[in-house]
Amino acid sequence: MNLTPPQRRSLTWAGLALAASVLLWLLAPVLTPFIVGAVLAYALHPAVERLAARRVPRLLAVLGVEVLFIVAVLAVLLLIVPIISKELPLLREQIPILADKLNRSVSPWLAQFGINVALDIPGIKAFVLKYLDANFEDGLATALSSARIGGSIVLAVIGNLVLVPVVLFYLLSDWPQLVARTQGLIPPRMRAQATGFLDECDAVLGQYLRGQLLVMLILAAFYSIGLALFRFDLALPVGVFTGLAIFIPYLGFGLGLVLALLAGLLQFASWYGVIAVAVVFGIGQVVESLFLTPRLVGERIGMDPLMVIFALLAFGHLFGFVGVLIALPVSALIVVAVRRLRAAYLASPLYRG
């Protein structure tokens, strides 16, 4: 069968795309830190370029931006420290009391239906004293034992934590050269069209990142103020952590919800804490899902609210948690491609007749 030159080119590009997809699938575990580093480099390189444009040596600019980013990430993670340091002593005191209250209130109610259940209060107290009153040496011994059991997992996590900053440093240092080399691989006859498409994608992704950052800041303020109005002692760290962790869909909100529920139960030792958390986090989730993300993120990348919700559900169903993370950025690129395809179709003889 004789193929025309356009058909041969199409088959060649399809074969290259298939080979690249198979290679990515086979090397996925190895490529994870490099992909994470590339995503971070894409997000942080504008700051490096601004500093370099002001005659700051590129090495210092890269080091400064990367150090500030690492400090910001550590600061978010350290928000959990005051929560844990305050709640662990309360946990030791309140768990037996809460169990006793639950025993006295729930057991008689269940007995009416012929279900005789009673919590083992002495056993719960012994468990709390054993696991929440352990000294540092016992905790260190347990951690080391766990590390020996899952040594390969621990080494993989530590390796990625070390490798990602190294990859990020080299990518930020060589970003202009990498972009130039990548553009040099595009056939000259297609370079202008491809460069225009990539520039438009870059603008859309930049708008997505700015919109997502705005959503995070608004939610951090909302959760902090909402919990403070209900007199939560840990309103600020819990609220700020939850708002910033929203960047990780579901997991960030879930972790913040667990921390807030724990803080409410331990501080108030009643249903007041649970109801307060349900009100604040329920309103926050509704506002974020139906207003903030569709308006501040979706409209910036040219997607209406229904498209944003559909993209999150569809990518989550197809690819799981990773799909939720990449849903809106990938959708932004698809929107750019669809715009160009639509413009080409409207200008084609097929449409014009």
C-alpha positions as CSV (number, residue, x, y, z in Angstrom):
1,M,0.0,0.0,0.0
2,N,1.4,3.4,-1.1
3,L,1.1,6.1,1.5
4,T,1.1,9.8,0.7
5,P,3.8,12.0,2.4
6,P,1.2,13.6,4.8
7,Q,0.0,10.1,5.7
8,R,3.6,8.9,6.4
9,R,4.2,12.0,8.5
10,S,1.0,11.4,10.5
11,L,2.0,7.7,11.1
12,T,5.5,8.7,12.1
13,W,4.2,11.2,14.7
14,A,1.7,8.7,16.0
15,G,4.4,6.1,16.4
16,L,6.7,8.5,18.2
17,A,3.8,9.5,20.5
18,L,3.0,5.8,21.2
19,A,6.7,5.0,21.9
20,A,7.0,8.0,24.3
21,S,3.8,6.9,26.1
22,V,5.1,3.3,26.6
23,L,8.4,4.6,27.8
24,L,6.8,6.9,30.3
25,W,4.6,4.1,31.6
26,L,7.6,1.7,32.0
27,L,9.8,4.3,33.7
28,A,7.1,6.0,35.8
29,P,8.6,5.1,39.2
30,V,12.0,6.4,38.2
31,L,10.6,9.5,36.5
32,T,8.5,10.6,39.4
33,P,11.0,13.0,41.1
34,F,12.0,14.4,37.6
35,I,8.4,15.1,36.7
36,V,7.8,16.8,40.1
37,G,10.9,18.8,39.6
38,A,9.9,19.8,36.1
39,V,6.4,20.9,37.3
40,L,8.0,23.0,40.2
41,A,10.6,24.4,37.8
42,Y,7.8,25.6,35.4
43,A,6.0,27.3,38.3
44,L,9.1,28.9,39.8
45,H,11.1,29.9,36.7
46,P,9.3,33.3,36.2
47,A,10.6,34.4,39.6
48,V,14.1,33.4,38.6
49,E,13.8,35.2,35.2
50,R,12.7,38.4,37.0
51,L,15.7,38.3,39.3
52,A,18.0,37.5,36.4
53,A,16.6,40.5,34.5
54,R,17.6,42.7,37.4
55,R,21.2,41.6,37.0
56,V,21.1,39.2,39.9
57,P,23.6,36.3,39.0
58,R,21.5,33.4,37.8
59,L,23.0,31.0,40.4
60,L,22.1,33.2,43.3
61,A,18.6,33.8,41.8
62,V,18.0,30.0,41.5
63,L,19.3,29.4,45.1
64,G,17.2,32.2,46.5
65,V,14.0,31.1,44.8
66,E,14.5,27.4,45.7
67,V,15.4,28.1,49.3
68,L,12.3,30.4,49.7
69,F,10.1,27.7,48.2
70,I,11.5,25.0,50.5
71,V,11.1,27.3,53.6
72,A,7.5,28.0,52.5
73,V,6.7,24.2,52.2
74,L,8.3,23.5,55.6
75,A,6.4,26.4,57.2
76,V,3.1,24.9,56.0
77,L,4.1,21.5,57.3
78,L,5.2,23.0,60.6
79,L,1.7,24.4,61.1
80,I,0.8,20.8,62.3
81,V,3.4,21.0,65.1
82,P,1.5,23.4,67.4
83,I,-1.7,21.3,66.7
84,I,0.0,18.0,67.7
85,S,1.9,19.5,70.7
86,K,-1.3,21.0,72.1
87,E,-3.6,18.1,71.3
88,L,-1.5,15.1,72.4
89,P,-1.7,16.0,76.2
90,L,-5.5,16.7,75.8
91,L,-5.8,13.4,73.9
92,R,-4.3,11.5,76.9
93,E,-6.8,13.2,79.2
94,Q,-9.9,13.3,77.1
95,I,-10.1,9.9,75.4
96,P,-11.0,7.9,78.5
97,I,-13.5,10.7,79.5
98,L,-15.1,10.7,76.0
99,A,-15.2,6.9,76.0
100,D,-16.9,6.9,79.4
101,K,-19.5,9.4,78.2
102,L,-20.1,7.4,75.1
103,N,-20.5,4.3,77.1
104,R,-23.1,5.9,79.4
105,S,-25.1,7.5,76.6
106,V,-24.9,4.9,73.7
107,S,-25.0,1.6,75.6
108,P,-28.5,2.2,77.2
109,W,-29.9,3.3,73.8
110,L,-28.5,0.2,72.0
111,A,-29.9,-2.0,74.9
112,Q,-33.4,-1.0,73.9
113,F,-32.8,-2.8,70.6
114,G,-31.3,-5.9,72.3
115,I,-27.7,-4.9,71.5
116,N,-25.5,-5.1,74.5
117,V,-22.3,-3.3,73.9
118,A,-20.0,-1.8,76.4
119,L,-16.6,-0.1,75.9
120,D,-13.7,-1.4,77.9
121,I,-12.8,1.8,79.7
122,P,-9.8,0.3,81.6
123,G,-8.5,-1.2,78.4
124,I,-8.8,2.2,76.6
125,K,-7.0,3.9,79.4
126,A,-4.2,1.3,79.3
127,F,-3.9,1.8,75.5
128,V,-3.7,5.6,75.8
129,L,-1.0,5.4,78.5
130,K,1.0,2.9,76.4
131,Y,0.9,4.7,73.1
132,L,0.3,8.4,73.9
133,D,2.5,8.6,77.0
134,A,5.6,7.0,75.5
135,N,8.9,8.8,75.9
136,F,11.2,9.9,73.1
137,E,13.4,6.7,73.2
138,D,10.3,4.5,72.8
139,G,9.1,6.5,69.9
140,L,12.5,6.5,68.3
141,A,12.8,2.7,68.7
142,T,9.3,2.2,67.1
143,A,10.3,4.5,64.2
144,L,13.5,2.6,63.6
145,S,11.7,-0.7,63.8
146,S,9.2,0.5,61.2
147,A,12.0,1.8,59.0
148,R,13.6,-1.7,59.1
149,I,10.3,-3.4,58.1
150,G,9.6,-1.0,55.3
151,G,13.2,-0.1,54.5
152,S,12.7,0.1,50.7
153,I,9.8,2.5,51.0
154,V,11.6,4.7,53.5
155,L,14.7,4.8,51.2
156,A,12.5,5.6,48.2
157,V,10.8,8.5,50.0
158,I,14.1,9.9,51.3
159,G,15.7,9.5,47.9
160,N,12.9,11.4,46.2
161,L,13.0,14.2,48.9
162,V,16.7,14.6,48.2
163,L,16.5,14.2,44.4
164,V,13.6,16.6,43.7
165,P,15.5,19.8,45.0
166,V,18.6,18.7,43.0
167,V,16.5,18.2,39.8
168,L,14.7,21.5,40.5
169,F,18.1,23.4,40.9
170,Y,19.5,22.1,37.6
171,L,16.3,22.7,35.6
172,L,16.0,26.3,36.9
173,S,19.7,26.9,36.1
174,D,19.4,25.7,32.6
175,W,15.8,26.7,31.8
176,P,16.4,29.1,28.9
177,Q,18.8,26.6,27.3
178,L,16.3,23.8,27.7
179,V,13.5,25.8,26.2
180,A,15.7,26.8,23.2
181,R,16.8,23.2,22.6
182,T,13.2,22.0,22.8
183,Q,12.1,24.6,20.3
184,G,15.1,23.6,18.1
185,L,13.6,20.1,17.8
186,I,10.4,21.4,16.2
187,P,10.6,21.3,12.3
188,P,11.2,24.8,11.0
189,R,8.0,24.8,8.9
190,M,6.0,24.1,12.0
191,R,8.0,26.3,14.4
192,A,5.9,29.5,14.3
193,Q,2.6,27.6,14.7
194,A,3.9,25.4,17.5
195,T,5.5,28.3,19.3
196,G,2.3,30.3,19.2
197,F,0.4,27.3,20.6
198,L,2.9,26.8,23.4
199,D,2.9,30.5,24.3
200,E,-0.9,30.4,24.6
201,C,-0.7,27.3,26.8
202,D,1.9,29.0,28.9
203,A,-0.4,32.0,29.4
204,V,-3.4,29.8,30.3
205,L,-1.4,27.7,32.8
206,G,0.0,30.9,34.4
207,Q,-3.6,32.1,34.9
208,Y,-4.5,28.7,36.4
209,L,-1.7,28.9,38.9
210,R,-2.6,32.5,39.9
211,G,-6.3,31.5,40.3
212,Q,-5.4,28.5,42.4
213,L,-3.2,30.5,44.7
214,L,-6.0,33.0,45.1
215,V,-8.5,30.2,46.0
216,M,-6.0,28.9,48.6
217,L,-5.5,32.3,50.3
218,I,-9.2,33.0,50.4
219,L,-10.0,29.6,52.0
220,A,-7.1,29.9,54.5
221,A,-8.6,33.2,55.7
222,F,-12.2,31.7,55.7
223,Y,-11.4,28.6,57.7
224,S,-9.3,30.6,60.2
225,I,-12.0,33.2,60.8
226,G,-14.8,30.6,60.8
227,L,-13.1,28.5,63.5
228,A,-12.1,31.5,65.5
229,L,-15.8,32.7,65.6
230,F,-16.6,29.3,67.2
231,R,-13.8,30.0,69.8
232,F,-11.3,27.3,68.6
233,D,-7.9,27.8,70.3
234,L,-6.2,26.3,67.2
235,A,-8.2,28.2,64.6
236,L,-5.2,29.9,62.9
237,P,-2.9,26.9,62.3
238,V,-5.8,24.5,61.4
239,G,-7.5,27.1,59.1
240,V,-4.3,28.2,57.4
241,F,-3.1,24.6,56.9
242,T,-6.5,23.5,55.5
243,G,-6.7,26.4,53.1
244,L,-3.2,25.9,51.7
245,A,-3.5,22.1,51.5
246,I,-6.6,22.5,49.3
247,F,-4.0,22.5,46.4
248,I,-4.0,18.7,46.9
249,P,-7.7,17.9,46.2
250,Y,-9.5,15.7,48.7
251,L,-6.4,14.8,50.7
252,G,-5.7,18.4,51.8
253,F,-9.3,19.0,52.8
254,G,-9.6,15.6,54.5
255,L,-6.5,16.1,56.6
256,G,-7.7,19.6,57.6
257,L,-11.1,18.2,58.5
258,V,-9.6,15.5,60.7
259,L,-7.4,18.0,62.5
260,A,-10.3,20.4,63.1
261,L,-12.6,17.6,64.4
262,L,-9.8,16.4,66.7
263,A,-9.3,19.9,68.0
264,G,-13.0,20.5,68.5
265,L,-13.6,17.2,70.4
266,L,-10.6,17.7,72.6
267,Q,-11.2,21.4,73.4
268,F,-15.0,21.2,74.0
269,A,-15.5,17.5,74.8
270,S,-19.0,17.8,73.4
271,W,-21.0,17.8,70.2
272,Y,-20.5,21.6,70.0
273,G,-17.0,21.1,68.4
274,V,-18.3,18.6,65.8
275,I,-21.2,20.8,64.8
276,A,-18.9,23.9,64.6
277,V,-16.5,22.0,62.3
278,A,-19.4,20.6,60.2
279,V,-20.8,24.2,59.7
280,V,-17.5,25.8,58.8
281,F,-16.1,23.1,56.6
282,G,-19.4,22.4,55.0
283,I,-19.9,26.0,54.0
284,G,-16.2,26.2,52.9
285,Q,-16.5,23.1,50.7
286,V,-19.7,24.3,49.0
287,V,-18.2,27.8,48.4
288,E,-14.9,26.3,47.1
289,S,-16.5,23.7,44.8
290,L,-19.4,25.7,43.4
291,F,-18.0,29.3,43.4
292,L,-14.3,29.8,44.0
293,T,-12.7,27.1,41.8
294,P,-15.2,27.5,38.9
295,R,-15.0,31.3,39.0
296,L,-11.4,32.1,40.0
297,V,-9.8,29.1,38.2
298,G,-12.2,28.0,35.6
299,E,-13.0,31.4,34.1
300,R,-9.3,32.3,34.0
301,I,-8.5,29.3,31.8
302,G,-11.7,29.7,29.7
303,M,-13.8,27.0,31.2
304,D,-17.3,27.5,32.6
305,P,-18.2,26.1,36.1
306,L,-19.9,23.0,34.7
307,M,-16.8,22.1,32.6
308,V,-14.6,22.5,35.7
309,I,-16.7,20.2,37.8
310,F,-16.9,17.7,34.9
311,A,-13.1,17.8,34.4
312,L,-12.5,17.1,38.0
313,L,-14.9,14.1,38.1
314,A,-13.8,12.7,34.8
315,F,-10.1,12.8,35.4
316,G,-10.6,11.5,39.0
317,H,-12.6,8.6,37.7
318,L,-10.1,7.8,34.9
319,F,-6.8,8.3,36.7
320,G,-7.6,8.4,40.4
321,F,-5.9,10.9,42.7
322,V,-3.3,11.8,40.2
323,G,-6.0,12.6,37.7
324,V,-7.6,15.1,40.1
325,L,-4.3,16.8,40.5
326,I,-3.7,17.2,36.7
327,A,-7.4,17.7,35.7
328,L,-7.5,21.5,35.4
329,P,-4.0,22.0,34.0
330,V,-4.5,19.4,31.3
331,S,-8.0,20.7,30.6
332,A,-6.5,24.2,30.1
333,L,-4.2,22.8,27.4
334,I,-7.1,20.9,25.8
335,V,-9.1,24.2,25.8
336,V,-6.3,25.9,23.9
337,A,-6.1,23.1,21.4
338,V,-9.9,23.1,20.9
339,R,-9.9,26.8,20.3
340,R,-7.3,26.5,17.6
341,L,-9.1,23.5,16.0
342,R,-12.3,25.4,16.0
343,A,-10.7,28.4,14.4
344,A,-9.1,26.2,11.7
345,Y,-12.5,24.5,11.1
346,L,-14.3,27.8,10.7
347,A,-11.7,29.0,8.2
348,S,-11.7,25.7,6.3
349,P,-13.4,25.0,2.9
350,L,-15.4,22.2,4.7
351,Y,-17.2,24.8,6.8
352,R,-17.4,27.6,4.2
353,G,-18.8,25.1,1.6
